[in-house]
């Protein structure tokens, strides 16, 4: 799974890399999941995400109140386009 994690979530990036996830430095059309803090981070605009050409669009995870383990669990178990 190709995942974009916002630059402000550096500890999450380390955690996911240690678990073998493929992280991207930018959001591309093949990005399968995006993790960012939707309430406090304007760089993760939903309008931009909607413009991506991935068939179903990427999985969007709001990191706001989730632990690293919560995000790992979501990535492992979710395959649809939802906001958590």
N, C-alpha and C positions, 0 to 999 in steps of 0.2 A: 504494500500500500504506500503510495506517495503522499506525504503529509507536509503541509506548510504549517509551521508553528511561528506565531508572531515573535519578533526579536525581543520583546519585553519579557518573554517567558523562558529565559535561559536555563533555569533549573529543569524545567519540563523537557526542553530539547535534549539535555544530557540524559535524563531519565529514559526518554523514548529511544535514543540512540543505543543505550545500553541494552535495550530490549530488542534491538535489531530492526527497528523501523527505518524506512528510507525517508529522510527529511529533505525538503527543498527550501532554498533560500528565498524564492519568490513564488507567487501563485501563477501556475501555468495551466494550459487547457487540460493537461492530463493529471492535475492535482486531484486526488481522491478524497482528501480530508483537510479541513482548515481548522486550526485551534487558535482562538484569540479571545480577548476579553471584550465582548460586544458593548458593554456599558461604559467602559473607560478607554476604549481605543478606537479612534476614528479611522485608522489605517485599514481596518477590516470592514469596509463598507459592504453592506448587503447588495447594493446596486452593482458594485463591481463584481461581486461573486455571481450574481444572476447572469452577467454577461459572458461567463465562461461557457465554452462549447462542449464540455463533458456531457455525455448523453443524459444522465440524470442529475448532473451537477454534483459538486462535492458535498460530503458530509460536513456540516458546520457544527463545531462544538464550542460553546461559550465556557471559557475556563473560569469564569468569575467565582463560583463557589465550589469548584471541584478540585479534589486532590489529584496528584499525578496518577495514583492508582485508579481513581474514577475514570480519568480520561483514557488510560490504557484499557480498561474494561469496555468502555464505549467503542473504542477502535476495534477491539476484538469481536464484539458482538453485534454491531450495527452495520447494516449494508444498505440502508435507505437514505434519502435526502431529508434529514430532519435537523432541527436546531435543538440542542440539549442544554 
